[in-house]
């Protein structure tokens, strides 16, 4: 067999996470992932505080609406800036 099958272990050439070119990108991705987890955990905690299943769905719809509104506003601002 030839080397290079996707997902093969051991990896023929491991990625050097300390490389200067990739380290900034690695840190950026880690920060984005952490921010996403913080936000989702906060939303989940808020949903968990709701007293009934119906209230959970109502609050979830409000979150969806608020996020969609914010996305529309930000996209509109970015279009104007471009």
C-alpha positions in Angstrom: 0.0 0.0 0.0 1.1 3.6 -0.5 1.3 6.1 2.3 -1.1 9.0 2.5 -4.5 7.5 3.2 -6.7 10.1 5.0 -7.0 9.4 8.7 -4.0 7.1 8.7 -2.1 6.6 11.9 0.7 7.3 12.6 0.7 10.5 10.7 3.6 10.6 8.3 4.3 14.3 8.8 2.8 15.8 12.1 1.8 19.4 12.1 4.2 21.6 14.1 1.8 23.7 16.3 4.8 25.8 17.4 5.5 27.0 13.9 5.3 30.8 13.7 3.0 30.8 10.6 0.4 28.5 12.1 0.6 29.5 15.7 -1.5 32.7 15.2 -4.1 30.8 13.2 -4.2 28.1 15.9 -4.7 30.6 18.7 -7.4 32.4 16.6 -9.3 29.1 16.1 -9.0 28.2 19.7 -10.3 31.6 20.8 -13.2 31.3 18.3 -14.0 27.9 19.6 -13.9 29.0 23.2 -16.1 32.0 22.5 -18.7 29.8 20.8 -18.7 27.4 23.8 -19.1 30.2 26.3 -22.1 31.6 24.3 -23.7 28.2 23.8 -23.2 27.3 27.5 -24.9 30.6 28.5 -27.8 30.1 26.2 -28.2 26.5 27.4 -28.1 27.7 31.1 -30.8 30.3 30.2 -33.0 27.6 28.6 -32.4 25.3 31.5 -33.8 27.9 33.9 -37.2 27.9 32.2 -40.0 26.2 34.2 -41.8 24.4 31.4 -41.1 22.8 28.1 -43.2 25.4 26.4 -41.3 28.2 28.0 -38.0 26.6 26.8 -39.3 26.6 23.2 -40.6 30.2 23.6 -37.2 31.4 24.9 -35.4 29.5 22.2 -37.5 31.2 19.5 -36.6 34.6 21.1 -32.9 33.7 21.0 -33.2 32.7 17.4 -35.1 35.9 16.5 -32.5 38.1 18.4 -29.6 36.4 16.7 -31.2 36.7 13.3 -31.9 40.4 13.8 -28.3 41.0 14.9 -27.0 39.1 11.9 -29.1 41.1 9.5 -27.9 44.4 11.1 -24.3 43.4 11.0 -24.5 42.1 7.4 -26.2 45.4 6.3 -23.5 47.4 8.0 -20.8 45.4 6.3 -22.4 45.8 2.9 -22.4 49.6 3.4 -18.8 49.5 4.5 -17.7 47.5 1.5 
